[in-house]
Protein backbone atom coordinates (compact mmCIF):
# COMPACT_ATOMS: atom_id res chain seq x y z
CA UNK A 1 0.00 0.00 0.00
CA UNK A 2 1.18 3.53 -0.73
CA UNK A 3 -0.05 6.99 0.24
CA UNK A 4 -2.43 7.21 -2.75
CA UNK A 5 -4.06 3.89 -1.85
CA UNK A 6 -4.23 4.92 1.82
CA UNK A 7 -5.99 8.16 0.89
CA UNK A 8 -8.40 6.23 -1.37
CA UNK A 9 -9.37 4.15 1.66
CA UNK A 10 -10.65 7.28 3.40
CA UNK A 11 -13.86 6.92 1.40
CA UNK A 12 -14.90 3.90 3.48
CA UNK A 13 -16.93 4.16 6.69
CA UNK A 14 -14.45 1.95 8.60
CA UNK A 15 -10.80 1.18 7.97
CA UNK A 16 -10.58 -1.18 4.99
CA UNK A 17 -8.97 -4.56 5.79
CA UNK A 18 -5.67 -3.51 4.21
CA UNK A 19 -5.51 -0.56 6.63
CA UNK A 20 -7.05 -2.31 9.64
CA UNK A 21 -4.14 -4.75 9.71
CA UNK A 22 -1.43 -2.06 9.73
CA UNK A 23 -1.39 -1.23 13.44
CA UNK A 24 -2.81 1.49 15.61
CA UNK A 25 -0.64 4.43 14.41
CA UNK A 26 -1.79 4.04 10.79
CA UNK A 27 -5.37 3.30 11.83
CA UNK A 28 -5.27 6.47 13.94
CA UNK A 29 -4.05 8.47 10.93
CA UNK A 30 -6.87 6.94 8.88
CA UNK A 31 -9.45 8.14 11.44
CA UNK A 32 -7.80 11.56 11.55
CA UNK A 33 -7.92 11.67 7.75
CA UNK A 34 -11.67 11.05 8.07
CA UNK A 35 -11.91 14.04 10.42
CA UNK A 36 -12.41 12.00 13.62
CA UNK A 37 -9.68 13.30 15.94
CA UNK A 38 -11.20 11.58 18.97
CA UNK A 39 -11.23 8.10 17.39
CA UNK A 40 -7.65 8.66 16.25
CA UNK A 41 -6.50 9.77 19.70
CA UNK A 42 -8.35 6.94 21.46
CA UNK A 43 -6.40 4.37 19.43
CA UNK A 44 -3.11 5.73 20.74
CA UNK A 45 -3.86 6.05 24.44
CA UNK A 46 -1.88 2.90 25.25
CA UNK A 47 0.52 2.79 22.30
CA UNK A 48 3.95 3.80 23.58
CA UNK A 49 5.84 2.74 20.43
CA UNK A 50 7.87 5.39 18.61
CA UNK A 51 5.33 5.36 15.75
CA UNK A 52 2.40 5.68 18.16
CA UNK A 53 4.13 8.51 19.98
CA UNK A 54 4.82 10.32 16.69
CA UNK A 55 1.17 10.15 15.62
CA UNK A 56 0.13 11.14 19.14
CA UNK A 57 2.40 14.20 18.85
CA UNK A 58 0.88 15.14 15.49
CA UNK A 59 -2.65 14.83 16.91
CA UNK A 60 -1.88 17.09 19.88
CA UNK A 61 -0.23 19.63 17.57
CA UNK A 62 -3.35 19.55 15.43
CA UNK A 63 -5.45 20.05 18.55
CA UNK A 64 -3.35 23.08 19.44
CA UNK A 65 -1.84 21.55 22.61
CA UNK A 66 1.75 22.34 21.69
CA UNK A 67 3.25 21.51 25.09
CA UNK A 68 1.74 18.02 25.03
CA UNK A 69 2.74 17.63 21.38
CA UNK A 70 6.36 18.50 22.25
CA UNK A 71 6.37 15.78 24.93
CA UNK A 72 5.17 13.17 22.40
CA UNK A 73 7.63 14.31 19.72
CA UNK A 74 10.42 13.78 22.26
CA UNK A 75 9.04 10.31 23.14
CA UNK A 76 8.97 9.49 19.44
CA UNK A 77 12.52 10.71 18.85
CA UNK A 78 11.21 13.13 16.23
CA UNK A 79 11.86 16.86 15.82
CA UNK A 80 9.00 19.11 16.86
CA UNK A 81 7.07 19.86 13.68
CA UNK A 82 5.93 23.35 12.82
CA UNK A 83 4.90 23.16 9.18
CA UNK A 84 1.63 22.45 7.46
CA UNK A 85 -0.44 19.76 9.22
CA UNK A 86 -1.53 18.09 5.97
CA UNK A 87 2.09 17.81 4.88
CA UNK A 88 3.05 16.29 8.21
CA UNK A 89 0.13 13.82 8.04
CA UNK A 90 1.21 12.68 4.57
CA UNK A 91 4.86 12.38 5.64
CA UNK A 92 4.00 10.25 8.66
CA UNK A 93 1.65 8.02 6.65
CA UNK A 94 4.29 7.60 3.94
CA UNK A 95 7.03 6.74 6.42
CA UNK A 96 4.90 4.27 8.38
CA UNK A 97 3.65 2.59 5.19
CA UNK A 98 7.23 2.24 3.96
CA UNK A 99 8.24 0.69 7.28
CA UNK A 100 5.26 -1.69 7.10
CA UNK A 101 6.37 -2.83 3.63
CA UNK A 102 9.87 -3.54 4.94
CA UNK A 103 8.76 -5.36 8.08
CA UNK A 104 9.41 -9.09 8.06
CA UNK A 105 6.36 -11.30 7.79
CA UNK A 106 5.95 -13.45 10.89
CA UNK A 107 5.08 -17.12 10.48
C-alpha positions as CSV (number, residue, x, y, z in Angstrom):
1,X,0.0,0.0,0.0
2,X,1.2,3.5,-0.7
3,X,-0.1,7.0,0.2
4,X,-2.4,7.2,-2.8
5,X,-4.1,3.9,-1.8
6,X,-4.2,4.9,1.8
7,X,-6.0,8.2,0.9
8,X,-8.4,6.2,-1.4
9,X,-9.4,4.1,1.7
10,X,-10.7,7.3,3.4
11,X,-13.9,6.9,1.4
12,X,-14.9,3.9,3.5
13,X,-16.9,4.2,6.7
14,X,-14.5,2.0,8.6
15,X,-10.8,1.2,8.0
16,X,-10.6,-1.2,5.0
17,X,-9.0,-4.6,5.8
18,X,-5.7,-3.5,4.2
19,X,-5.5,-0.6,6.6
20,X,-7.1,-2.3,9.6
21,X,-4.1,-4.8,9.7
22,X,-1.4,-2.1,9.7
23,X,-1.4,-1.2,13.4
24,X,-2.8,1.5,15.6
25,X,-0.6,4.4,14.4
26,X,-1.8,4.0,10.8
27,X,-5.4,3.3,11.8
28,X,-5.3,6.5,13.9
29,X,-4.0,8.5,10.9
30,X,-6.9,6.9,8.9
31,X,-9.5,8.1,11.4
32,X,-7.8,11.6,11.5
33,X,-7.9,11.7,7.8
34,X,-11.7,11.0,8.1
35,X,-11.9,14.0,10.4
36,X,-12.4,12.0,13.6
37,X,-9.7,13.3,15.9
38,X,-11.2,11.6,19.0
39,X,-11.2,8.1,17.4
40,X,-7.6,8.7,16.3
41,X,-6.5,9.8,19.7
42,X,-8.3,6.9,21.5
43,X,-6.4,4.4,19.4
44,X,-3.1,5.7,20.7
45,X,-3.9,6.0,24.4
46,X,-1.9,2.9,25.3
47,X,0.5,2.8,22.3
48,X,3.9,3.8,23.6
49,X,5.8,2.7,20.4
50,X,7.9,5.4,18.6
51,X,5.3,5.4,15.7
52,X,2.4,5.7,18.2
53,X,4.1,8.5,20.0
54,X,4.8,10.3,16.7
55,X,1.2,10.1,15.6
56,X,0.1,11.1,19.1
57,X,2.4,14.2,18.8
58,X,0.9,15.1,15.5
59,X,-2.6,14.8,16.9
60,X,-1.9,17.1,19.9
61,X,-0.2,19.6,17.6
62,X,-3.3,19.6,15.4
63,X,-5.4,20.0,18.6
64,X,-3.3,23.1,19.4
65,X,-1.8,21.6,22.6
66,X,1.8,22.3,21.7
67,X,3.2,21.5,25.1
68,X,1.7,18.0,25.0
69,X,2.7,17.6,21.4
70,X,6.4,18.5,22.3
71,X,6.4,15.8,24.9
72,X,5.2,13.2,22.4
73,X,7.6,14.3,19.7
74,X,10.4,13.8,22.3
75,X,9.0,10.3,23.1
76,X,9.0,9.5,19.4
77,X,12.5,10.7,18.9
78,X,11.2,13.1,16.2
79,X,11.9,16.9,15.8
80,X,9.0,19.1,16.9
81,X,7.1,19.9,13.7
82,X,5.9,23.3,12.8
83,X,4.9,23.2,9.2
84,X,1.6,22.4,7.5
85,X,-0.4,19.8,9.2
86,X,-1.5,18.1,6.0
87,X,2.1,17.8,4.9
88,X,3.1,16.3,8.2
89,X,0.1,13.8,8.0
90,X,1.2,12.7,4.6
91,X,4.9,12.4,5.6
92,X,4.0,10.2,8.7
93,X,1.6,8.0,6.6
94,X,4.3,7.6,3.9
95,X,7.0,6.7,6.4
96,X,4.9,4.3,8.4
97,X,3.7,2.6,5.2
98,X,7.2,2.2,4.0
99,X,8.2,0.7,7.3
100,X,5.3,-1.7,7.1
101,X,6.4,-2.8,3.6
102,X,9.9,-3.5,4.9
103,X,8.8,-5.4,8.1
104,X,9.4,-9.1,8.1
105,X,6.4,-11.3,7.8
106,X,5.9,-13.5,10.9
107,X,5.1,-17.1,10.5
